Amino acid sequence: MRFGCCAGPEMGDVLAQAGYDYIELSVSRHLQPEVGDEEWAPLCQGIDSQPLPSEAFNTFLPSDLKVTGPTVDEERIGRYLNVAFERAAKLGGQVIVFGSGGARTIPQGFPRERAWQQLLDFVRKAGKEAARVGITVCIEPLNRSESNVLNDLREAVRLAQEADHSQVKALADLYHMVREGEPMEHLAEAGGWISHVHVADTDRRPPGRGTYPYPAFFSALQQIGYNGRCSVECRWEDLSTECGPALEFLRRMWDRATL
């Protein structure tokens, strides 16, 4: 298992010293797909110079770039996806996470069946752009306080299956699974559809600072043969002092699950 952390490039040195394998950046904040190349270039150079590989990207869409509802702007989405995947690939990206609760939340009164088709159209379009540069799109379930659609692993896997695209998969997020009371059996059912993992602990604290069921979660991942990337996505009080113990905890839990 490769362990990474969701953070800004300015924390690359700290994370590298702690032993993380990669950093997970933000599409909207760090790739800035709606900003011109010249304006983005200094940020690109800063990301490229930090010591960890930028293998994954989250925060795919800004909240005003809607993919469901009556105001979907297909032309803007198309431009955004093209630039986002080009820049992610330039920085060595392998995974882009489709969480983006604000962008995908279904407007009140809008037909859910139509919104589902819009989501399907979006992930297929994203999958096409992803395939062009060798990146995988991972659909992230979000708990109901963050979105009103794609709230559990089964629903995310169903969307990936219906998209029927080799570069569209699902993400397993321990925090959202616990918030939704989702059983670990859903991981077993997901099987090969899982291509990325996020973790946090109770109240979204760093791993090891709460009571989340890491042994069961990691055992379920190992049972389906998952051995890819696992990113810490939590609220730090002080990342520089907390990230090392969090990584040690994760590696210990992963090794214990293999016994």
DABELLIN-V677291 format. One record per pair of residues at least 24 apart in sequence whose C-alpha atoms are under 8 Angstrom apart, sorted by the first residue. I is the first residue (numbers start at 0). J is the second residue. Records with the same first field share a line. If there is no record, write none. Layout:
# DABELLIN-V677291
I = J ; J
This chain:
# DABELLIN-V677291
0 = 226 ; 227 ; 228 ; 229
1 = 226 ; 227 ; 228 ; 229
2 = 228 ; 229 ; 230 ; 231 ; 246
3 = 228 ; 229 ; 230 ; 231
4 = 230 ; 231 ; 232
5 = 230 ; 231 ; 232 ; 233
8 = 45 ; 46 ; 49
9 = 49
11 = 49 ; 50 ; 51
12 = 49 ; 50 ; 51
13 = 239
14 = 51 ; 239 ; 242 ; 243
15 = 50 ; 51
17 = 242 ; 243 ; 246
18 = 243 ; 246
19 = 51 ; 246
20 = 51 ; 52
21 = 51 ; 52 ; 53 ; 54
22 = 51 ; 52 ; 53 ; 54 ; 55
23 = 53 ; 54 ; 55 ; 56 ; 57 ; 230
24 = 53 ; 55 ; 56 ; 57
25 = 56 ; 57 ; 58 ; 59
26 = 56 ; 57 ; 58 ; 59 ; 60 ; 83 ; 87 ; 95
27 = 58 ; 59 ; 60 ; 61
28 = 58
30 = 83 ; 86 ; 87
31 = 83
32 = 79 ; 80 ; 82 ; 83 ; 86
33 = 79 ; 82
43 = 90
46 = 90
47 = 90
52 = 90 ; 91
53 = 90 ; 91 ; 92
54 = 90 ; 91 ; 92 ; 93 ; 94
55 = 92 ; 93 ; 94 ; 95 ; 96
56 = 87 ; 92 ; 94 ; 95 ; 96
57 = 95 ; 96 ; 97 ; 98
58 = 96 ; 97 ; 98 ; 99
59 = 95 ; 96 ; 97 ; 98 ; 99
60 = 97 ; 99 ; 102
61 = 99 ; 101 ; 102
62 = 99 ; 100 ; 101 ; 102
63 = 101 ; 102
64 = 102
65 = 101 ; 102 ; 103
66 = 102 ; 103 ; 117 ; 118 ; 121
67 = 102 ; 103 ; 104 ; 105 ; 106 ; 114 ; 115 ; 117 ; 118
68 = 105 ; 106 ; 109 ; 114
69 = 109
77 = 124
80 = 125 ; 128
81 = 128
84 = 128 ; 129 ; 132 ; 134
85 = 132
88 = 132 ; 133 ; 134
92 = 134
93 = 133 ; 134 ; 135
94 = 134 ; 135 ; 136 ; 137 ; 195
95 = 134 ; 135 ; 136 ; 137
96 = 136 ; 137 ; 138 ; 139 ; 170
97 = 136 ; 137 ; 138 ; 139
98 = 138 ; 139 ; 140 ; 141
100 = 141 ; 145 ; 146
101 = 145 ; 146
103 = 146 ; 148
104 = 146 ; 147 ; 148
105 = 147 ; 148
119 = 158 ; 161 ; 162
120 = 162
122 = 159 ; 162 ; 167
123 = 162 ; 164 ; 167
126 = 164 ; 165 ; 166 ; 167
127 = 166
129 = 166
130 = 165 ; 166
134 = 166
135 = 166 ; 167 ; 168 ; 194
136 = 166 ; 167 ; 168 ; 169
137 = 167 ; 168 ; 169 ; 170 ; 194 ; 195
138 = 167 ; 168 ; 169 ; 170
139 = 169 ; 170 ; 171 ; 172
140 = 170 ; 171 ; 172 ; 175
141 = 175
142 = 175 ; 176 ; 178 ; 179
143 = 179
150 = 179
151 = 175 ; 176 ; 179 ; 181
152 = 176 ; 185 ; 186 ; 189
153 = 185 ; 189
156 = 189 ; 192
159 = 192
168 = 192 ; 193 ; 194
169 = 193 ; 194 ; 195
170 = 194 ; 195 ; 196 ; 197
171 = 195 ; 196 ; 197
172 = 196 ; 197 ; 198
173 = 197 ; 198 ; 199 ; 216
174 = 198 ; 199 ; 200 ; 201 ; 203
177 = 211
183 = 215 ; 216 ; 219
184 = 219
186 = 219 ; 220 ; 223
187 = 219 ; 220 ; 222 ; 223
190 = 223 ; 224
191 = 223 ; 224 ; 225
193 = 225
194 = 225 ; 227 ; 228
195 = 227 ; 228 ; 229
196 = 228 ; 229 ; 230
197 = 229 ; 230 ; 231 ; 232
198 = 229 ; 230 ; 231 ; 232 ; 233
199 = 231 ; 232 ; 233
200 = 233
203 = 232 ; 233 ; 234
204 = 233 ; 234 ; 235
205 = 231 ; 232 ; 233 ; 234 ; 235 ; 241 ; 242 ; 245
206 = 231 ; 245 ; 246 ; 248 ; 249
207 = 244 ; 245 ; 248 ; 249
213 = 252
214 = 252 ; 253 ; 255 ; 256
215 = 256
217 = 252 ; 253 ; 256
218 = 253 ; 256 ; 257
221 = 256 ; 257
